[in-house]
Amino acid sequence: MAANARQIAIYRRFLGHARRSAAIYGALARMEPDDNRAAVFQRLSDNEMEQAAQWSELIGKSGRDVRPARLGPASMILWLATKMIGTTFIAKFLIRGHEKNLHEVSRLPDPQMMAEAAREQELALRRLAYPDAEPVDHHEGGFLAGEGGTLRAAVLGVNDGLVSNFSLVMGVAGGTGDGQFIVLAGVAGLLAGAFSMAAGEYISMRSQKDVYENIVRLERTELELWPEREAAELAGFFEAKGVSKEEAASVAERISADPEVALDTHLREEFGLDQGDLGSPWGAALASMSAFSVGALVPVFPYFFGDSGLVLALSATFSALALLVVGSGLAWMSGINSLWGGARMLLVGGVAAAVTFGVGTAIGETIT
């Protein structure tokens, strides 16, 4: 049966996604220094091209003529990201796109073949993203919740740095045309915000980790003192999930035979904790400080080269573009419409900067 116009539009979107993914994986394969990981990236790229050929045929075109998309300027961004954070981190970022793609594929009229291929791609990507973990078929958690808070601190840090320093620079620029004052204020805002964010993240993560570590100690003590009671408690968890009483008791007994496995299981079932993901206070602090600094540098950077009206326009333009990109990225990672997320971030940041610019202008005129 021929596909209708709506289905063809969906197939075209998946075709574009597959071609872009193939290009990204191919580029990562060329940039990856480890031969084994490079081979996996290349296999991912080849698989995406196979899927692209299938999507092309579904819209009535030959699959033999399909080629990977051209990355253009994005290839430089990908190269810089690879040099700065490595392909392991990038793979974790790309997982979010695969999860969203798998969800969309599952709603197609005949999703089975494509869904299985997308799932295989995602599992291969997870092995690249979590090389030290067991290759299990489950979600590792939301992107923003990953890495024990370090990733969350980095993503939110760049957003805070961009919005706060954009507003600060615009406010000072409204009050004075002296580029030296604007640079001083911008750099001061960058440093104050970066160290403040780092201190706040460290204290928050340290307190959280202290609580988690205390829970681990208490649970370990309970397992040592009352193993039978803890085994019965574990069996109760399994029964609550629909396992029969006999099977639950048998599984709990086998798990309890290994103290470390029993501890890990109790922590997950009772508290949702993973001993390997309790969070790194220093990691979160450094990630937050670095990310805030990157975001805060955008609006002040043009002023290093002068203080003309053009520089003010460049500062506003660069900041607006950065707001759009960061907002779109956050929305994409959260599973909502990227265009709406970018527009929302641009609107909020733009309003904040406009208000501070107006206030700065009024204060500057009063002082003058």
Sequence and secondary structure as in RCSB ss.txt:
>XXXX:A:sequence
MAANARQIAIYRRFLGHARRSAAIYGALARMEPDDNRAAVFQRLSDNEMEQAAQWSELIGKSGRDVRPARLGPAS
MILWLATKMIGTTFIAKFLIRGHEKNLHEVSRLPDPQMMAEAAREQELALRRLAYPDAEPVDHHEGGFLAGEGGT
LRAAVLGVNDGLVSNFSLVMGVAGGTGDGQFIVLAGVAGLLAGAFSMAAGEYISMRSQKDVYENIVRLERTELEL
WPEREAAELAGFFEAKGVSKEEAASVAERISADPEVALDTHLREEFGLDQGDLGSPWGAALASMSAFSVGALVPV
FPYFFGDSGLVLALSATFSALALLVVGSGLAWMSGINSLWGGARMLLVGGVAAAVTFGVGTAIGETIT
>XXXX:A:secstr
    HHHHHHHHHHHHHHHHHHHHHHHHHHH SSHHHHHHHHHHHHHHHHHHHHHHHHTTS STT      TTHH
HHHHHHHHHHHHHHHHHHHHHHHHHHHHHHTTSSS HHHHHHHHHHHHHHHHHH TTS   SS    GGG GGGH
HHHHHHHHHHHHHHHHHHHHHHHHH   HHHHHHHHHHHHHHHHHHHHHHHHHHHHHHHHHHHHHHHHHHHHHHH
 HHHHHHHHHHHHHHTT  HHHHHHHHHHHHTSHHHHHHHHIIIII   GGGS  HHHHHHHHHHHHHHHHHHHH
GGGGG  SHHHHHHHHHHHHHHHHHHHHHHHHHHTS HHHHHHHHHHHHHHHHHHHHHHHHHHHHHH 
